[in-house]
Amino acid sequence: MNNYNNLIDLDDYTVPQWNEIIALGEKIKAHPEEYGDACKGKIMATLFYEPSTRTQMSFQSAMLRLGGSLIGFDNPSNSSVAKGENLKDTIKIVSTYSDILVMRHTQEGSAKAAALCADCHVINAGDGGHLHPTQTLTDLLTLKCELGRLDNLTVGLCGDLKYGRTVHSLVKALSCFPNNKFVLISTPALALPGYIKDVIKGRGAEFTEVRTIDEAIRSLDMLYMTRIQRERFDSEDEYLKQRDVYCLTKAKMEYARKDMIVMHPLPRVNEIEVAVDDDPRAAYFRQANNGMYVRMALILYTLTKKPKVKPLLTGEIHNSVTCSNPKCITQTEKYLPKSYINHGDFLICEYCDERILL
């Protein structure tokens, strides 16, 4: 059992713990100078198997502003991964050099796989199209700063809801707060996955599905735009069919409420017109700045709180069952125990949440 504080899925923490991290982020944002030596003598490893700007740099800036040090890579071809080293061996070695390990990976379930063998705390900085919990903490801090609350919100989510890990994590989090409603804006091909809809239903939250921004924008407290992610599609043709479907324009913003805000995890491609940047309701650059402060709070929380002794895998091992998700980490890291949660007529992969019919 990994006896460390890990953040693989935001559900690893309770809502009061989320609130504690967000409150600490607000304190740090107000008085960053008070935390300059908080992590002196600590080392953070950042392993980015996939390109990143904001997430990687905000984590690195966060640790440096806390007085800590950094190791890691931002291109696996510059590491022993290029020689064929498996994930377990990389994590096993790097975690002995560091106090906390932050990883972004192309495969779903990779963060949980890393935590299974790590000798330090592990934070998921994005695992394929699955989850992105630290972006969600950024989003929650932004909502608190901009709107003053995390409940009684009508939230529109637009674009790539199928592969958008930021959307998946945010919906799972906001569905824990009272009276939040979701308006899902996407094409049928990019609709929110069934297992995330099941989470919304299971928590008693409401959602509707529409096809255009125009249908939804008048009713929203927050509109969360996402890019159509070329790297998640199996073919260029599939990507091109979806690429330019949604664009938030200055003209569309005329129909939004005066107190609505627009958020985006970034990078932006062409889904928000540049002219929208000058609208005071455009919160996405402020959102990116909040990412550094909430990650400072998360690093401090992870390193200073008593570890949660919680097993990473709680299901049954079915080594004869292959996960049907081609992007699941178990497809390439063959040594991993194939753990599934039994859900009646199907099994749920504990790494990527894929459903496998029995």
N, C-alpha and C positions, 0 to 999 in steps of 0.2 A: 504493500500500500504506500502511495506517495503522501508523506506527512508534511505537505507544504500547502500554502495558500495558492491555489491555481484559479485562473479565470479562463475557462474554456467556453462556457456559455453563461450569459448573464444570470440564468436561472441557478447557477452555482451559489449565488448570493441571494439573501432575502431582500424584500423591498426596504425594510429598515436599514439594511447595510448599503443598498444603493443610495438611500437618502443621506446616509452618513458620508459616503464618498463625495456625493454632489455638494453637500454642505462644506466639506473640507476644500473642495475645488473653489467654491465661492470665497472662502477665507484666503486661500492662496492667491486668487485673482486680485483680491483687494489689497493684500499685503505680501507680495512675493518675496520681498527682502528679508522677511522673517524666517524663510525656509532655506536659505542659501547653503547651510551646512547640514541639512537634515539627513543626507545620505553620504556624508563624507566617509570614505573608506569602503564603500559598496561598489560593486561592479555589475553592470547590466549588459547582457549579450543580446544583440538584435540580429536574428537570422531571417533574412528576407529572400525567400526563394522566388518571389514574384515582385515586379516593379512597384514602387510606392514613393510618393513624395511626402504628403501630409502625415500619414500614419508613422512612417519611419522617422522623419525629421522631428515630429512633435514628441515622440517617445525619447529620441536622443536629446532634444532640447530640454525636455522635462528632467531627465536624469542629470544633465549638466547643471541646470539651474538649481538642483537639489544638492549639488556638490559631489555627485558620484562620477564614476568613470565608465567608459564604454569599450566593448569589443564586439566582434561579429563580422558579418558580410552582407552585402546588398546584391550580390550576384553569385549564385551557387557555382558558376563555372570557374570562379576564382577560389574555390575551396575543394576539399577532397570529395565532395559530391560529384564533381566532374570525373573522378576516378572510379566511380561506382559505389562509393560508401553509402550504406543504407541510412535511413533516418535515425534508427536506434543508436547506431554507433556515433553519429554526429552529435546527437543530443547528449548521449552519455558523456562524451568528452567535454563538450562546451559547458555543460552544466556543472562540471567540477571546477571550472575556471571562474564561475560567476555566481552571484547571489540571486539573480532574477533573470529569466530568459524570456524574450519576446519574439514570437515567430509568426511570420506570414508565409503561407504555403499555397500552392496551386490545388492541392487535393483536399477533398472534404473529409473531415474527421482527423486531419493530421495533427491538430493541436492536442487532442485527447491522446493520440498515439504517442506524441512527444512526452506528455506528462506521465505516461505509464512507466517511462524509464529514466526520467530526469532526476537529478540530485539537487534540484533547486526549484524555486517557484516558476511556474510557466504561465504566460499570458498569451492568449490567442489574439493575434493582430489581423486575423482574417484567414479562414481556411476554405479556399475555393469559392464556390457560390453558396456556401453553407451559412456561416455566422460571422459576425464582426462585433463582439460585445463592447470593445472600447470606443468604437464609433457611436454606439448607442449611449454610453455614458456621456460622450460629447454632446449628443443630441438632447439628452435629458437636462444637462446643465444649461444648454442654450435655451430650451423651452422655459426653464425656471428663470433665467435671466431676462428673457424677452417678454414672456407672458405672465410670469409670476406663479405658475402652477403646472402640475403634471396630471391633473384630473379635469373632468368636464370639458374635454377637448373634442372637436371634430377635426380629424386629421386626414388629409388627402395624400395618397401615395401614388406617384405617377411614373410610368416607364417600365423598366425591367423589374417586375415584381417576382418573376420566376427565379432568376439567377442572382438577384440583388441581395447579397448577404446583409447589407446595412438595413434593408427593409425588413428582412426576416427577424433580425435581432430587435429592431425598434418596435415592431408590432407585438412581439412576445412581451416586451417590457411594458409598453403602454397599456396593454390589455390587463395588466395587474392593478391599474389605478381606476378608481370609480368613474363611471359614466363617460368613458372615452368611446368614441365612435370612429369607424374607419370607412373612408371612401376609396376604393381600389380602382385606379384608373390605368387600364392597360389593354392591349390587344389580347385576344384569346390565347395566342401562342406564348404570351409573356405573363399569364395570370399567376397570382400567388399560389404556391404549392398547397396541396390538400392538407399536408400535416401542419402547416402554419394556420390555415383556416380552422382546423380542428382545435388548435390552441385558443384561438379567439372565441370559438363557440364554447369550449370547455370552461372558459373564464367568465362567460356570461356577457361578453361585449358584443356590440352590433357592428355589422359591416354591410356595405352595398358595393356592387361592382358596376362600373360605367365604362364607356369607351372613350370619352373626350373630356378634356379639361373644362370646356365650357359648361358641361352638365353639372360640374361639381363646385366650381370656384367660388360661387356666391355664398356658400354655406360654411366655408372652412375657416378654422382658426389658424391652421398651418398647412401649407402645401409643401410636400417633400418630393422634389424632383430627382430623378436618377437618370444616368446615361444608359444608353443601350450598349451593353458590354461586348465588344467584338470578340474578346478573348474567351468568352463563355460559350460561344456557338460552335457547333460541330462543323459547319461549313460557311464559307463566305456568302453564298447565296441566301442562306437562312438569315444571316446578319443583315444583308442589304435590304431584305423585305421589311425589316423592323426599324431600320436606322433612323429615319427622319419622320417617324409618325407623330412624335410629340415635341412641341416647342412652346415654352412659355414666353409670350411677347408682352411688350409694353401695352399693346391694345387689350390683351386679355386681362392684364392687371387692373384695367379700368373697372372691371366688373367685380373685383375682389373687395372685401371689407377693408376699411381703413386701418383696422388693427390686425389684419391677417399678416403672418410672416411667411417668407419663402425660405426653405432650407434645402441644402444639397450636400451630400457627402464629398463631392468633388473627386476626381477632376470633371470639369464640364467639357462637353464637346460642342454640341449645337442645340441642346435641349432647353437652354435659357438664353434668350436674346441679350446681348451685351448691354443694350439700353436699359434693361431692368436693373442693372447694377446700381444705378443712381437713385432708385426708389428706396426710401428709408425702410420699407418692409422687406427688402432683400437682406436676409440675415446670414447668408452662407459664408461670407468672409469672416464675420464675427464668430460664426460657428467653428470655423477652422482654428481660430485663435483660442477658443474655449477648449479645443482638443488638447492643447499643451497643458492647460491648468488642471483639467480633470485627470490627465495621465500622471501629472505630478502627484495628485491626490491618491490615485490608484497605486502608484509605486510605494508611497509612504504607507498606505493602508496594508498592502501586501507584505511589506518587510517588517512591520511593527506589530501586527495583530497576531494573536495566538492562532496557530494553524488549525484549520478545520479538518478533523480526521473523518474523511468521507471517501468511500471507495469510488474510484473513477468508473469502474464497470460494475453494474449491479444485476445484469441479466444472466442468461444461461449461455454456455459455450456450445456452439453448433459448428464445429470445424468442417463438417461436410456440406454446410450451406454457404453458397457464394453470394455476396451482396450484389444485387442487380444494378447498382449505380456504378457505371464505368469510371466515375471520378472519385470513388471512395478510396481512402488510403489503404484499405485492405487488399485492393487489387494489385498493388505493387509491393507493399511491405508484408510479404507472405508469412512471416513469423508471428504476426499479431494474432492473439486469440480472437476468434470470430464470435463476438458476444452480441446477443439479440434479446430484446424485450418481447416476451410473448404477449400478443394482443388479439387473442381469439383466432381469427381466420388468417392472420398474417404475423410475421415477425418484423420488428423494427430494429435496424442496425444501430448499435450504440455509438458508432463513430459518426455516421452521416445522416441518420434518421430516415434512411430509405426504407420503404415498406416492401417486404418480400412475402408474396402470397404462398400459403402452405398448400 
